[in-house]
Amino acid sequence: MRDLKGKIAIVTGSSRGIGRSTVDLLLEKGMKVAGWSRSTQELVHDDFVSILCDISSWESVQEAYATTIDQLGKPYALINNAGLGYSFNLEDTPNEIWEQMFRINVHGLFYCTKVALADMKREEEGHIVNISSIAGNMGIETMSGYCGTKHAVRGISHSLYKEVRNFGVKVTCIYPGSVQTNFFDEIESVTANENMMQPTDIASSIGHVLESSPNYHHVDLEVRPLRPKGRIKK
């Protein structure tokens, strides 16, 4: 089991939901955390730095990484959590919405990974955790754009782990089912509810894979709520 105390992590989309829960958990485990988000995070902790970053911009990602290095040091872990989704039939999807999903969910993940990977390879250790979705393993009606981005995350993750495994760098892709977060604010057909998984549940899985022993590698991890519709009424 790997001791995370003192190691440095970057968490994107850190201001709420899964990202915020992950920040809290990693701080509890003694890590130093850089929270990258589009808004300043009101969290006061000696080992936490809030960094403004638009992950869809290569320039912004480079600046955020330089700030992270300056204030905390080289990261051991990168949690690519930031993402968004909208529900439309494909032909009704506004072009700007389609492009926004790919800029954040795919290009953003590429930029954040690219900027951190060279240092991880030089250090011969590191762990990249990509948050995909069950939408990355299947098709969902009215979610073709979002599914497309999350299938891309899966493909990138599977290719990347084979590129970097011999450098001691791990790549793990997590595929959550429904989580009670603000994600569903933009999905009219679904309302977030207590039968969904909680952000803390996903954070616990992230913590678990980061603590795995150096030669033990979680490639894929699919997680779902046990009772998505609640208890059966008798």
N, C-alpha and C positions, 0 to 999 in steps of 0.2 A: 504494500500500500504506500503510495507516494505522500509525503508530507508537504502540504501546500503552504505552510507558514512562511511568510516572507517573500513568496513568489508574487509576480506581478501579472495582473489580468486586465485585458480590455474587454468591456461589455458594451456593445452597440445597442441603441434603443433602450438606454438604461433608466429613463425617467419614470417608467411605469410598467405595469404588467409583469411579464416574465423577466424582462431586463432588470427591473428594480428588485424583484425577489432574488434574482441571481446575485446582484451586487450585495444585498444584505447577507446572503448565505456565504459568499466568498470572504467577506469581511469577518464573519464569525469564525471562519476557518483560518484566519490569520493572514490572508492575502492582502496585497496592496492593489487597489482597483482604480482604473481610469474609466469613468462612465462617459461614453460618447453619446450625445443626443443633440437634437436641434434646439432644446431649451435648457437653461441652467437648472441643475438639479439641486434642490434644497436639502442636502444631506450633509451633516457635519460629522466628520470622522477623521481622525489623524491619518488613516491609511486610504482615504478616498479623495480623488480629484475629479471634479466635474469639468468636462471639456466640450465646448460647443463644436459640433461637427455635422455637416451635411454629407452623408456617406455617398450620395449620388455624384459628388464632385471630387475628382482626383486631387485637385489642389487643396480642398478642405481636409481630405483624409491625410494628405502629406503633412499639413500643418498640425493636425490633431496628434499624429504619431510623433512628430518632433517635440510637441509639448509634453506628451506622455514620457518620452525618453528623458527630457530635461527634468521633469518633476518627480518621476518614479523610477525610471530605468527601463531596460529592455523587457518586453513581456514574455512570460512563459505561456500564457493562455490568451487566446482570442475567441470571444464568444460572439459569433455573427448572429445576433438576435433580431436586429431591426428589420421590420417588414410591414407590408400593408396589403390589403386585398379589397376588391370590389366585386359586386355581383351584377353581371349583365349577360344576356345572350351575346354571342360573339359579334353578330352584325350590328348590334345596338351599342357596343362598347365605344365610348368616345376615344378618339385617337390619343388624346392627352392622358386619359386614365390608363390606357394600355401601356403607353410609354413610361408613365410614372411608376407603375408596378415593376417594370423591368429595370428602370433606373435604380430603384431602391433595393428590390429583392435580389437582383442578379448582378448588375453593375456595381452596386455598393458592396456586396459580398466580395466580388473580385478585387475591388480597390483595397478594401481593408485587409484582405488576405495577402495581396501582392506586397503591400507596404511592410508587413510584419514578417514575411516568410524568410527573407534573407538573413535576418538576425537569428531566427530560430534555427536555421540550418547551420549557421556558424557556431551557435552554442551547442548544437547536436542534441537539443531537446526542445520540446514545445508541444502545444496541443491546441488545435483549431476545432471548435465545436460549431457546427452549422445547424441552425434551427430551420428545418424544412417544415413539413406538415404531412398529414396523411394524404393531402392533395398532391403531394409529390410522388405518390405511389399509385394513384388512381385518377380517373376522370370524374368531375362533378358537374352536373348540369348547371348552367349559368355562371360557371366559375372557370371558363377556359383560360382566361388571361392569368388568373392567380395560379391555376394548376400548371400552366406553362412555366411560370417562374419557379415554382417549387420542384417541378421535374428537372429544371435546369440546375437547381441547388443540389439535387441528388446526383446528377451526372458529374457536376464539377467535383463534388465531394469524393465520389468513387474514383475518378481519374486522379485527383490530387493525392489521395492517400498512397496510391501506388508510386507517385513521383517522389514522395518525401519520406516514406517509411524507413528507408535505409539511412536517412540522416537523423533518425531518432525522433522524428516529428510525427505526431498522431493527428489524424483527421477523423472526427466522429460526426455523423449526421443523425439528428434526432427528428423523428416524425410524430409530433403530437396530434392527437385527435382534438376534440373541442376543449378549449380552456376558457374559463370565465374571465375574460379581459375586455378591453374596449375595442378589440378587433371587430366584434359583431355590431358595433355602432353603425357601420356602413353597410351591413348585410340585412336588408329588410325581412328576409324570410326566416331569420334565426334570431332569437333573443337569448343573450347570455343568462345562464341560470345556475343554481347551486348543484345541479346534477353533473355539470361539467367538471373537468379537472381544475385545480387551482394553480395559479402561477408558482406557488411554493412547491408544488409537486414537480413541475418541470425543472425548477431550480435544483431540487434534490437530485434529479437524474444527472444534471450537469455536474454537480459536485461529485457524484459517484464516479462518473467516467474520468474526471480530472484526477481523482485519487487512485486510479488503477495503477498497478505496478508497472514499471517501465516497459516490460516486454509483453504486456497484456493490452490488447487494442480492441475497443468497441468500434466497429466500423459503422453499423446501423443500429438504431434503437427506436422501435416504434412503441408509443405509449398511448393508451386510450382510457377513457372513463369506464369503470366496471359496469355501472348501471346508468347509461346515458339518459334513460327516461325515468330514472328513480326506481324505488321499490315497487314491485308488482302488488297491486291492491288485491287482497284476498276477500 
